Amino acid sequence: MSRILVIGGYGGFGARLTRRLLAAGHEVVVAGRSAEKGAAFCAGLVGCEAVVADRTNGIGMAMARIRPDLVIDAAGPFQNSGYTVPEACVAMRISYLDLADARGFVTGIGGLDKAAKAAGIAVIAGASSEPALSGAVARRLADGMESVAQVEIVISASNRAVGGASVARAILSYVGKPLRLWRGRRWSVGYGWQELRRVRFAVAGQPVLRRWVALADVPAHDLLPAMLPGRPAVTFRAGTELGFQMLALWLASWPARWGWAASLDRAARWLIPLQRLTRRIGSDCSAMSVTLRGGESSGSGPWSPAAATGRRSRFLRP
């Protein structure tokens, strides 16, 4: 099996990933800032080793010493992050993958494509629910559609989902900030965590969920218009399970939009303790819906917009 280095391997999402990799028989080295937390996490886990390193401090030396077959960056946040780690992977001919959903980071990773191919490795960004999973569902739904006019994606996270300070900082980084959106055949502007909506998730055999969601700044807003036929308008909304949390974010977005608050990044230090206090509230159910609207090919003759228009949706509840 492979030897894998997971940056942030004992954190929220990284810990889940590390345990699954170990269960599959891989050898895993978890990298993080705390020697104590790393050692505590690896205690009792066969094939797990901890090193002190993070994306900006010591990771290159750790990679040179360990020589992993794959580096996975699960640390976050990726907003305003550079490409130091994937560039080092290219230089050392080590394949790279991350769980980023930061719009600029994911859409810019293509700049390493030529060098990665020359090195004979894979460099993959965005292997997360967005853009990897949501994008895969959208592309599957688009099969047989001659032209897609609109894509609407919604993700609602369970209140019990594991999320740390990096998730909070990622969310707060664009609260009330202008977002570039492709709508009406042109680029327009929306604002982070605004356009609040109450949505319904329905899956056969499962209770119906009704939750609040709002605009999120994600790679889909750039990737899907260019990827799908017809260059569709794309709207991506996200939210937490608890309504009062969403309403609080929506209210906080207005001072940021009006310029009264330059940034809400500092709020991350109290957002995490508050989330922990309310973790027992709610369920363990997250949900995602992907809806496409447009013209469908009949499969037996020329496509007719008047006769072949439709809507396709998928609802997932992990």
C-alpha positions in Angstrom: 0.0 0.0 0.0 1.0 3.7 -0.3 2.7 6.0 2.1 0.6 9.1 2.4 1.3 12.5 4.1 -1.8 14.2 5.3 -1.4 17.9 6.2 -3.9 18.6 9.0 -4.3 14.9 9.5 -5.5 15.1 13.0 -8.0 17.9 12.4 -11.7 17.7 11.7 -11.8 16.5 8.1 -8.2 15.3 8.1 -8.8 12.9 11.0 -11.7 11.2 9.2 -9.7 10.9 6.1 -6.6 9.5 8.0 -8.7 6.8 9.8 -10.2 5.7 6.5 -6.8 5.6 4.8 -5.4 3.5 7.7 -8.4 1.2 7.5 -7.6 0.6 3.8 -4.1 -0.5 4.7 -2.2 2.6 3.9 0.7 4.0 6.0 -0.2 7.6 7.0 2.0 10.4 8.3 -0.1 13.2 9.8 1.4 16.7 9.8 0.3 19.5 12.1 1.5 22.3 14.3 1.1 20.5 17.6 3.4 17.6 18.5 1.1 16.7 21.5 -2.1 16.6 19.4 -0.4 14.6 16.7 1.0 12.1 19.1 -2.3 11.7 20.9 -4.2 11.2 17.7 -1.8 8.5 16.4 -1.6 6.6 19.7 -3.1 3.2 19.2 -3.4 3.6 15.4 -1.3 1.1 13.6 0.6 2.6 10.7 0.1 6.2 11.9 3.0 8.6 12.5 3.0 12.3 13.5 5.3 15.1 12.4 5.3 18.8 13.3 4.9 20.7 10.1 2.2 22.8 8.4 1.7 24.4 5.0 4.0 27.3 5.8 6.5 25.8 8.2 8.6 22.7 7.7 6.4 20.9 5.2 9.1 20.8 2.5 11.7 19.2 4.9 9.1 16.7 6.0 8.3 15.7 2.4 12.0 15.4 1.6 12.5 13.1 4.6 9.3 11.0 4.3 9.2 10.8 0.5 5.5 9.9 0.4 3.7 8.6 -2.6 0.9 11.2 -2.1 0.5 14.4 -0.2 -3.1 15.4 0.8 -3.7 18.9 2.2 -6.7 18.8 4.5 -5.7 21.7 6.7 -7.4 24.8 5.2 -8.4 27.5 5.0 -7.3 27.9 1.4 -8.6 31.4 0.9 -5.6 33.7 0.2 -3.4 30.6 0.2 -0.5 30.2 -2.1 0.7 27.1 -4.0 3.9 26.3 -2.0 2.8 22.7 -1.2 1.7 21.7 -4.7 4.8 23.4 -6.2 7.0 21.4 -3.8 5.2 18.3 -4.8 5.9 19.0 -8.5 9.5 19.6 -7.8 9.8 16.3 -5.8 7.6 14.4 -8.2 5.0 13.5 -5.6 1.3 13.5 -6.5 -0.8 16.1 -4.7 -4.5 16.3 -3.7 -6.4 18.8 -1.5 -9.8 19.3 0.0 -10.0 23.0 -1.0 -13.2 24.7 -1.8 -11.7 28.2 -2.0 -12.6 29.7 -5.4 -9.4 31.5 -6.3 -7.2 28.7 -5.1 -9.0 25.9 -7.0 -9.5 27.8 -10.2 -5.8 28.9 -10.2 -4.3 25.4 -9.8 -4.4 24.9 -13.5 -1.2 27.0 -13.7 0.7 23.9 -12.4 -0.8 21.5 -15.0 2.0 21.7 -17.5 4.7 21.2 -14.9 2.8 18.4 -13.2 2.4 16.5 -16.5 6.1 16.9 -17.2 6.9 15.5 -13.8 4.5 12.6 -14.4 2.3 13.3 -11.3 -1.2 14.3 -10.6 -2.0 17.7 -9.0 -5.7 17.8 -8.0 -7.4 20.6 -6.1 -11.0 20.7 -4.9 -11.5 17.0 -4.0 -14.4 18.0 -1.7 -18.2 18.2 -1.7 -17.6 21.4 -3.8 -16.4 21.4 -6.5 -15.7 17.7 -7.0 -18.9 16.0 -5.9 -21.3 18.8 -6.9 -19.5 19.3 -10.2 -19.7 15.5 -10.9 -23.4 15.5 -10.3 -24.0 18.6 -12.5 -22.0 17.0 -15.4 -23.9 13.8 -15.1 -27.3 15.6 -15.1 -26.2 17.5 -18.2 -25.7 14.3 -20.2 -28.2 14.5 -23.1 -29.0 18.2 -22.6 -28.2 20.2 -25.7 -28.0 23.4 -23.7 -28.1 24.2 -20.0 -29.6 27.5 -19.0 -29.3 27.4 -15.2 -27.5 25.5 -12.5 -28.6 25.8 -8.9 -26.5 23.9 -6.2 -27.4 23.9 -2.5 -25.4 22.3 0.3 -26.5 22.3 4.0 -24.2 20.9 6.6 -25.2 19.1 9.7 -24.7 21.0 12.9 -22.8 17.9 14.2 -20.4 17.9 11.2 -16.8 18.3 12.3 -15.6 21.8 11.6 -12.7 23.7 13.1 -11.3 27.2 13.1 -10.2 26.9 9.5 -13.8 26.3 8.4 -15.0 29.3 10.4 -12.3 31.5 8.9 -13.2 30.3 5.4 -16.8 31.2 5.9 -16.1 34.6 7.5 -13.6 35.6 4.8 -16.4 36.5 2.4 -19.4 37.4 4.6 -20.9 40.5 2.9 -18.1 40.7 0.3 -18.9 41.1 -3.4 -19.0 37.8 -5.4 -18.5 37.6 -9.1 -21.5 35.6 -10.6 -22.3 34.5 -14.1 -26.0 35.4 -14.6 -28.1 36.6 -17.6 -25.2 35.9 -20.0 -22.9 38.3 -18.2 -20.9 38.7 -15.1 -22.8 40.3 -12.2 -22.2 40.9 -8.5 -23.8 39.2 -5.5 -22.7 39.3 -1.8 -21.5 36.5 0.4 -24.1 35.0 2.7 -26.9 37.1 1.3 -29.8 36.2 -1.0 -31.1 34.1 1.9 -33.5 31.3 0.9 -35.5 28.6 2.7 -35.0 25.3 0.7 -36.6 21.9 0.8 -34.6 18.7 0.5 -36.6 15.6 -0.3 -35.2 12.0 -0.7 -37.5 9.0 -1.1 -37.9 7.2 2.2 -36.4 10.0 4.2 -37.9 12.8 6.2 -38.1 16.1 4.3 -35.6 18.7 5.4 -36.2 22.5 5.3 -33.2 24.7 5.9 -31.9 28.2 5.3 -29.1 28.8 2.8 -27.3 31.8 1.3 -24.7 32.7 -1.4 -21.3 31.1 -1.0 -18.1 32.0 -2.8 -17.0 28.7 -4.4 -15.2 27.4 -7.5 -18.5 26.3 -9.2 -19.3 29.9 -10.1 -16.2 30.0 -12.4 -16.0 26.3 -13.4 -19.5 25.3 -14.4 -20.3 28.1 -16.8 -17.3 27.2 -18.8 -17.8 23.4 -18.4 -21.4 22.9 -19.4 -23.1 23.4 -22.8 -24.9 26.7 -23.1 -22.7 28.5 -20.6 -25.4 28.4 -17.9 -26.1 30.9 -15.1 -24.8 29.3 -11.8 -25.9 29.9 -8.3 -24.4 28.1 -5.3 -25.9 28.5 -1.9 -24.7 26.9 1.4 -25.7 26.9 5.0 -25.6 25.4 8.4 -28.4 23.2 9.8 -29.6 25.7 12.5 -31.7 28.6 11.3 -30.5 31.0 13.9 -26.9 30.5 12.8 -27.8 31.4 9.2 -29.8 34.4 10.3 -26.9 35.6 12.3 -24.5 35.3 9.3 -27.1 37.1 7.1 -27.4 39.9 9.6 -23.6 40.2 9.9 -23.2 40.4 6.1 -24.9 43.8 5.9 -22.4 45.8 8.0 -19.6 44.2 5.9 -21.4 44.9 2.6 -22.0 48.6 3.7 -18.3 49.0 4.6 -19.0 49.4 8.4 -16.8 46.4 9.1 -13.7 45.8 7.0 -13.6 42.1 7.8 -15.2 39.5 10.1 -12.1 37.3 10.3 -11.6 38.1 14.0 -15.0 36.7 14.8 -13.6 33.2 14.2 -12.2 33.0 17.7 -15.6 33.2 19.3 -17.6 31.5 16.5 -16.0 28.1 17.2 -16.8 28.1 21.0 -20.4 29.1 20.2 -20.7 26.3 17.7 -19.4 23.8 20.2 -22.0 24.9 22.7 -24.8 24.2 20.2 -23.3 21.0 18.7 -25.8 18.7 20.4 -28.7 20.6 18.8 -29.9 19.4 15.4 -29.2 16.2 13.6 -26.3 14.4 11.9 -27.8 14.8 8.5 -26.2 17.0 5.8 -27.8 17.5 2.4 -27.0 18.6 -1.1 -29.2 19.3 -4.2 -28.2 20.0 -7.7 -30.7 21.3 -10.2 -30.2 21.9 -14.0 -32.7 23.6 -16.3 -32.4 23.8 -20.0 -33.1 22.1 -23.3 -32.9 18.3 -23.7 -32.0 16.4 -26.8 -34.7 13.9 -27.9 -32.0 11.5 -29.0 -33.9 10.8 -32.2 -33.6 14.0 -34.2 -32.7 17.7 -34.2 -33.0 19.3 -30.8 -36.0 21.7 -30.5 -35.9 24.2 -27.7 -39.7 24.5 -27.8 -40.3 20.8 -27.5 -37.4 19.7 -25.3 -37.0 21.9 -22.2 -36.8 20.5 -18.8 -35.4 20.4 -15.3 -33.2 17.7 -13.7 -32.4 17.4 -10.0 -30.6 15.2 -7.6 -30.9 15.3 -3.9 -28.2 13.6 -1.7 -28.2 13.2 2.0 -24.9 11.9 3.2 
